[in-house]
Amino acid sequence: MALNPIVRQVREQLDVEGNTKIQLPVNFNFAFDIIDYAADHHDKTAYLEVSSDGDTVISHSFSELKQRSSRVANFLEAIGCQRGEFAMVILPRIPAWYEVIIGTIKLGVVSMPGTNLLTAKDIEYRVNKSGATTVIVTPEHVAKVEEIRSRCPTLKYFIAVGDSVGDWHNYERGLQTASPELVSGEPGGCKGTDLMMAYFTSGTTAGPKLVPRDHHYALAHLTTGAYWLDLRPDDIHWTLSDTGWAKAAWGMLFSPWLLNTTLILYNGSGFDADLHLRLISRLGVTTFCAPPTIFRMFAQLDLNQYSLSSIRHTVSAGEPLNPEVIKVWQSATGNSIYDGYGQTETVNIVANRPSLPVKAGSMGKSVPGFDVRVVDDEGQIVADDEIGHIALVVTDPPPIGLFDGYYDGVSARNRDSFRNGLYYTGDTATRDSDGYIWFVGRSDDVISSSGYRISPFEVESVLLEHPAVAESAVVGKPDELRGQLVKAFIVLADGIEASDKLIEDIQEFVKVTTAPYKYPREIEFRENLPKTISGKIRRIELRAET
């Protein structure tokens, strides 16, 4: 199956070694130029909807998605939604999520996906930060919206996907009365630089920031799909992600459909490792992406009892995986696990790729189209194996997929992020002599102790190898002698009791597993750790306690 001509033109530029100045089309709209084009030229299965018990599989074509998304656009326009307005979208992994995202792109309404874990307070913050006029949610979130409705003066339109609720518009009824042919919209006139959607960051070191994304952002995810996910038209791809996270845009939306890949849409409650593995076999999944936690769960099972031979490529991101887990997965599938790196503010910019040898624990090298460096505060490249800032060279035109500033306008955060001709990601890493980049942690999280710079991420990874440790978080605690000392907060595994003897045992374990200066001089046991709604540890809260 031939690539979409727009995708082919961008891919040809990216494939030129060292080219970091990629020219994108002036006009671009993912809904019209990719989804509707696929429906009209080579209609196939866009995604497979899998029931929560895994027993029922429904195939949805690109032509169906074209018509349903056009109905969404017409419905939203009929009730008063206008181009450029923000719409808060909180939907689980159901077909309506795809229909709404594609439909808003057609109409020009700016979708703002939110995780299903948002509280009423979270929704209020996001609506007022963006000035959203519309909320599109399932019935379980209606009560949350009603709770904050009077405190969100910009809200005008309320849509419930599922059962009818009070004075809310019913989604399915609205689509039934809307035409499958687009009433308005700009199939050929939407500029790639127009605002398309927006995501909030996780808020690990401060309050969540609003990241605006233009239409070119969708096309930029070609780098994610082509080089990291390694997607092809005959693939069946499955990314495990909540629909409210930017990771869903990476692996459940833009990059697969740019490359005509069929997706899996599964909305099971909780996480059933056995069922997921059986579905991989039953559905013939060929490319698979999951966070490290999932692979750790898989490794607890006897993978030999599952038929996983269909998988040809596996990726993960977020934190390094233990070598033991990688070995278990490789033994069962023949796949290495390819790590990658990017942010809500970017697309995939660093990755282990099939064309390169994998170094376990490394994020890989710069993806084609990007020049990613490890630099100091002045923008100078640091020596090999020294900790520095992960920074992206800002070219003219800018690197594809790079945002141009947070939604709150010209602020200190924007000035801090863009300086010295670079975009500073806020993360730190080291770079080895072969050009591989190794993640260290958020810039604010790096610990300076007795002249050493210590990655909390690295110490946490070692702690997780201890059988008594279920979760860990490491921060620097002020210390007159050392500047900072390493302090660990630990959640113990089930059945393990805290004791001074256990503290000594864990400290000794870290000393012999990694460099002795990295061991936690203080350990505090906790029932749980403070986290963002996306599950990332908020070390800023723990530092405040030290």
N, C-alpha and C positions, 0 to 999 in steps of 0.2 A: 504494500500500500504506500503510495507516494506521500511524502510530507506535504503539509499545507505550504503553499508557495511563500507566505510570509515567514513561516517557521524555517523553511529551507534557506531563505536569504540570510537570516540571522545566524543559523547554524554554520553556514559557509564562512562567515566572518569569525565566529568563535573558534573554528577549527584551524585558523591561521595562527601558528605558534607565536606567542608573545603579543598578540593583538589585544590591547586593552581599550581601544576607542571604537566601540561598536555602534554603528549607525542603526537606529530603529526607525520604523516608518512614522511619518508625521501623524497620520491618522491610524488609530487602532482601537478596537473594542473587542475584547475576548468573546463576548456573547455572540456578536455578529460574525466576526472574522474567524473564529475557531469552532464554536458549537454549531451555529447555523450552517457554516461552510461544510462541516462534517456531515450534517444531516442531509444536505443537498447533493453532496458529491460522492460520499462513500459511507452511507449509513451503516452503522454496526452497533453492537452493544456498548453503551457508554458506561453502565455500571450494573452490577448484580446486587439486588436487594435481598439480604438474608434475614429470615425471621429470628427472633431472639432465641428460640430453641434450636436453630440451625436446620430445621427440617424443610423449610420452604424457601425456594430461591426464585425470585422474579427478575426477569431480564428487562432492562429499560434502555431503549435505543436513543441515539442522538436526535432522531426526528421527534420522538416523544418529548424529549427535554426541550427541544426548540419550541414546540407548541405550548407546553406547560409554562415555560418561562415567559413566553409572549402573553399568555393569559395573566400571569402575575403582573407584568408591566402594565397591561391594560386595566387590571383591577386596581392597582395602586394609584394609577392616574385618575381613575374614575372617582375614587374617594377623596382625592385632593392632593396626594403626594406630588411634590415637584422636584425637578432636577436640581441637584446640589444639596438637597436636604439630607440629614442623617437619619438612618433607621437602625434602631437597636434590634439585633436578631439573636434570639436565644432559642435554638432548636437542637434536638439531639440528632443522631445519625439516621435521619429519615429522608425520604425523597423530597419532602418540602424544603429541606435545607438547600439542596441543589437548585430547586426551582426558584426559590427566593433570591439566592445569591446571583444566579444568572439573570433573573427577571429584573432585579434592581440595576444590574449593570446595563441592561438594555434601556431602561427608563432614564438612567442618569442619577438615580437616588443612591446615596453613599451608604452601603451596608456597613454595619459595625458589629461583627460577630462577637458573641460573648459566651463564655463557658457555661454549661448547665449548673455549675457549682456556685454561680453568683448569688449573693444575698440581696435583700432589698436595699441595703446601704450601698452595696457595690453598684447596683443598677442606677440608683440615684446619682452617685458620683459620675458615672459614665454618661448618663443622659445630660446632666447639667454641664459637664465638661465640653461636650460636643454640641449642645443645643439641639439634640435630636427631636424630631417632630413625630416619629413613628416608633412603635414597638411591635415586634412580631414574635410571639412566644407560644409555647404549649400551655395548656390549662394549669399545670402545676406551678407556673411562674406568674400567673395572673394575680394571685393574692399579693405577691411581692410588689408588683407594679402598682396595684391599688393602694398599698400601704404608703407609697412615696409619690403617688400621682399628684397630690395637692402641692408638693414641694418641687415639682418639675414643670414650670410654667410653659415650656416650649412644646410639650407633648400635645398632639392633636388627634392622632390616629392610632387606634388600638386594635390589633388583629390577633385572634386566637386560632392556632392551628390544632384542630381536634374538635372537641365538644364546644357547642355554643356557650358563651359566658356573658351574662348581663347585657350591657350595651355595646359589647365588643363586636367588631366585624368577624364573621365566620369565614375562615380562609377558603375552605372547599366550596362553600356556597358562592363566595365571591368569584372563584375561578370558573364555576359552572356558568355564570352569567357573562363572563368575559370572552372576547373573541380569541381564537388561537392564532389569528393573524394580527400582527402588530399594528396598532392604530397610529402611534407616533413613535418617535425615536430617531436615531441618526445612524443607520447602518453604514453609511460611508463617510460621515462627517465628524465623528467623535475624535477629538485630539487625544493622542497618547498621553499627553501631560495633564489632561483633565483628571480631577479627583474621582476615584472609583470606589474605594473602600477604606476602612481604617481599623486598626487594631490597637488595643491597649497592651503595653508591656506587662511583664509579670510583677514588677514592683518588688524586686528582691532587696534593693538598697534604698528605695524611696517609694513615694506613691506612684501608682501606675501612670505612665505617660502615653499620650495619644499619638499614634504614628499614622499619618495620612499616607495612602498609597494610590498612585495614579494608574491609569490603564496600562502603561508600559510595564508596570510591576508584574502583571500577569504574564506578559511575553518574556520577561527576564527570567522567569522560572524555567525556561528552556535549559539553563545551566544546571538547575537542580535535577531535572529529569534526564537529561542526556548524559551528564558526566558522573553524577553521584548515584542516582537511582538506576541508571543504565537502562532506561525503558525503551521498549520496542512495540510496534503495533500489535504483535501477536501475544503480548504479555497479559497476564492477569495480575494486577498489582493490588497489594493490601497494605495500607498505612494505618497503624493504630494511633488514633488521636481524637481528642475531644474537638468538636466542630468550632469551639470558641477560641482555639489557639491558632496562631499563625502557622503552626506545623500542619494544620489541616489544609491551608492554602498551598503549602509545599507539596504534600503527598496525596491529598484527597481531591484536588481540584485542578489547579493550573498545569503543573508540570506533566501529569499523565495525559491529559486531554490535548495538550500541545503535540504530543507524540502518538495520538490515536490509541492509547492504551485503555483497556477495560479495567474498571475499578471494582473493589468490593465495598459494599456499604452494609455494615453489620451493627445492630443496635442492641446487643445483649446487655442485661443489667449486671453490674459487677464485672469481675474477670474470671472466667473459667478457662484455665490453661488447657485442660484436656479437650474441651470443645473447640478451642481455637486451633489446636494442632490437628484435630480431626477435620475441621473445615478447610485447612490448608490442603489436605489430601483430597477431600471431596471436590473442592472447587478448582483444583489444579493451579493453585497460586504459584506464580513463577518468580515474582519479586516481592520482597517482604521488608517492611520497615517498622520497627518497634523501639520503644525506649529501653534502656539497659535493665530496668526493673523487670520487664517482661521476660527477657532472656534468662535472668536469674531464676524466675519462677519455672520456666521451661526446664532449666537444668536440674531442678529437683525431681523431675519425672524421668522414667525410663523411656528415652526418646526412640529406642529401637522398636517399640511397639507401634510406632506411627510410620505411615508411608509419606516421607517428606521429599521424595526424589524429584518432585516437580519444581522445587525451588532452585533457581540457578543463581540468584543474587540476593544478598541480605545486607541491610544497612541499619545503623543505629546512630543516635546522637544524644548529647546532653551530658555525658560523663564517661570516663573510661570504663571498660568492662574488665572484670577479673580474668586473667589468663585461663583459669580453670573453666569458666563459663564459655569462653571462646572455643576452647578445645572440645567441650561437650557438643556444642552446636556444629562445629566443623566435622566432627566424627559422624554425626547423625545426618547431615545434609551435604557434606562436601564443600560447604560455603565458608569462606572467611566472612567476618562481619566488618563491613566497611564503615568507619566512622566519618562524620562530617561536621561542619560548623557553619553557622550563619545566625542571624538574629531577626527579630521582628522588623528591624530597620533595614535589612538586606535580604538577599536571596542566599542560596548556598554559595559561599565564597572560598571555603577550604574543604577539601575532601580527599579521602583515600578513593582512588578510582581503579577500575579493573585493569587499566593500562599501566598501572604502577604497582610495584611491590608494596605490600602492606607491612607497616611497622606497628605491631600491637601496642595500643595506648596512645598512638599519635593520631591527630585529626587529619593528617595528610598534608597536601601541598595546595597552593593557590589553584583554584578552578580556572579554566580558560576564560579570558575576559577580565580577570582581576589581578592586581598586583598587591598581595597582602604581605605586610612586613611586621617585624617585631622591633619596636623602636623605644627610645627614651622620651622624656617629657618634651625635648626639643625637636623630636622627629628624626633623630639620627638612629640608624640601625645599630642594635646592640650586638655584642660579640656572641658567637655561637654558644648555646647552652646557658646564656644569661637571661634572666627574667626581664621582659619588657612589655609594652603595650601592644596588643593586636590592633593594627591600623591598616586601613585600606587607602591606597593612593587615589586621590580624587583627580581624575583626568578631565579633559574638555573634548567631547561631551562627557558628563559624569559616568562612572561605572553603571551598567544597567542594574536596575533593581535596588539601587541605593536611594533611601529617602532623602529629602532635602531639608529636614528640620522637623521638630515636634510641633504639634498643632497649636501650642500656646505661643507661637510666633517667635520673634527674635528674643531669646531668653539666654540666661547664663548657661543653661544646659546645652543649647545649640552652639554657643561660642566654645564651650568646653569640648564638644564633640567634633567640631570642624576647626582645625588649626594646623599650621605648618604644611598646608597642602594635603592633609590627610583627614580621614574620618577615623577618630578614635572610638573603638567599639566599647570601651569600658572594661574589657577583659584583658587578662595578661597571659603570656605564654613564653615558652622558649622555642628556639629554632635550632635544629642541629646542622651539622656540616653538609648533610645531604638535602637540606631545604625542607625537611619535615617539621611541622609545627606541633608543639605539645602544650595542651591547655593547662594553665595554672589556676586561674580563678578570676573573680571580679577584682578590678583594681583596688577597690576599698577593702577587699578581704585578705590581700597578701600580708603575711606576718613578717615583721622585721625583728629578729631576735639575735642578739650578740653578733651583729654583722651579717647574719645569714638572712636570706629572703626565702620564706617557706610558703609553699602552696597548701592552703587548707584542704583543697581538693585531693591532693596526693596523700595527706595524712588520713583523711576520711576514707579513702580507698583502701588503705592498709588496715585501718580499724575494722572495716567491713569484712575483711578476711578472717577475723577472729570469730570463732564459733559462738561466743557469748553476745556478740554485737548484732543487733537488728538494724539500727540506724545510728548515724553519727553526724555531728556538726562540729567544726573546729574553728576557733577564733583566736585572735591575739588579745591577751590581757596585759594592761600596762604593768611594767615591772621596772623598778628603779635600777636594778643591776643590768638587766638584759635589754631594756627598752620595751620589749614585749616577751611574754612567755606563751607557749602553746597550751590552750585549754580546750578540752574536748567535752562535749555534751553527748551522752550516749543513751540510747533506748535499748534495753536488753532484750534478747530473744526470749520467747516464751519459756517459762520454767526456770529461768536463771535468776538468782537472787544477788543483789548488790552486796559487796563486802570490801574491806580494805585489801584483803588477799586478792580479790578479783582485779582491783585497780592496779596492784603491783604486777599481776600477771599480764594485763593488757599493755601496761607501759613497757614491760620487758619484750613482749611480742613485737611492738612497734620498733623498739631499738634494734632488734636482730633482723627485722624484715626490711627496714629502710635505714637511711643515715641516722645515727643515734641522736644528733642534735634536733631532729624533728619530733621526737616523742612528746606526748602531752604531759607536761609537768603537773597539770591539774586535770582531774576527771570528775565530772558531775553527772550522776544518773538522773534521767528524766522519764516521765511516762510518755511524753511526746515532744516533738520539736515544732517551733513556730514555722508555718509555711504559707506560701502564696496560694491562691486558688488553683494554680497550675501545678502545685506540688513541690515547688522549689523552696529550699530552706531560706528563711529570712535571717541571715547571720547578723544583720544590722540590729535586730532585737536582742540577740544573744550578746553582742558586743556591748550593748547599752547596760547589760546587767553586770558586766565584769568590772 
